[in-house]
């Protein structure tokens, strides 16, 4: 069941949420979401974790350790708002 649920969530997030560069399935347990504006130059952006737990359906938004740009923070807030509506 979780594999089908994971694929359904992945397709929904990829289709419905703008500002997402990639959404990837991790072992049918998490759907990781990467914003378009993420930069490896900023440590906080490269270590930031934004994913949907497939089992619970909850969105997890864990801040990365380091500096993030305000553009990145705004993109994450927008993605969180849109994914929460799904």
SULNOR-V930061 format. One record per residue. N is the residue number from 1. SS is DSSP state (H for helix, E for strand, C for the rest). PHI is phi in degrees with one decimal (none if undefined). BURIAL is b if it has 24 or more other ideal C-beta (glycine too) atoms within 12 Angstrom, else e. Layout:
N,SS,PHI,BURIAL ; N,SS,PHI,BURIAL
This chain:
1,C,none,e ; 2,H,-67.8,e ; 3,H,-64.6,e ; 4,H,-65.6,e ; 5,H,-63.2,e ; 6,H,-62.7,b ; 7,H,-65.2,e ; 8,H,-64.6,e ; 9,H,-63.3,b ; 10,H,-59.3,b ; 11,H,-65.4,e ; 12,H,-61.9,e ; 13,H,-66.3,b ; 14,H,-62.7,b ; 15,H,-81.3,e ; 16,H,-94.9,e ; 17,C,-109.1,b ; 18,C,-80.7,e ; 19,C,89.5,b ; 20,E,-98.9,b ; 21,E,-75.5,e ; 22,E,-143.9,e ; 23,E,-131.1,b ; 24,E,-126.4,e ; 25,E,-87.1,b ; 26,E,-114.7,e ; 27,C,52.9,e ; 28,C,54.8,e ; 29,C,-118.8,e ; 30,E,-141.8,b ; 31,E,-111.9,b ; 32,E,-81.5,b ; 33,E,-119.4,b ; 34,E,-116.3,b ; 35,E,-66.6,b ; 36,C,-56.2,e ; 37,C,-90.3,b ; 38,C,-62.6,b ; 39,C,-126.6,e ; 40,C,-72.1,e ; 41,C,-70.9,e ; 42,C,-109.4,e ; 43,H,-58.1,e ; 44,H,-63.9,e ; 45,H,-77.1,b ; 46,H,-76.7,e ; 47,C,-102.5,e ; 48,C,-66.9,b ; 49,E,-118.9,b ; 50,E,-131.0,b ; 51,E,-151.1,b ; 52,E,-106.2,b ; 53,E,-77.6,b ; 54,C,-65.9,b ; 55,C,-63.5,e ; 56,C,-98.6,e ; 57,C,78.1,e ; 58,C,-89.3,e ; 59,E,-86.4,b ; 60,E,-112.7,b ; 61,E,-125.8,e ; 62,E,-104.5,e ; 63,C,-67.1,e ; 64,C,-82.9,b ; 65,C,-90.0,e ; 66,C,135.6,e ; 67,C,-90.7,e ; 68,C,-126.8,b ; 69,C,-81.8,e ; 70,H,-64.7,e ; 71,H,-61.4,e ; 72,H,-64.5,b ; 73,H,-60.0,b ; 74,H,-65.1,e ; 75,H,-64.1,b ; 76,H,-64.8,b ; 77,H,-60.3,e ; 78,H,-64.9,e ; 79,H,-64.0,b ; 80,H,-60.0,b ; 81,H,-62.6,e ; 82,H,-70.7,b ; 83,H,-68.6,b ; 84,H,-63.5,e ; 85,H,-76.3,e ; 86,C,-74.6,b
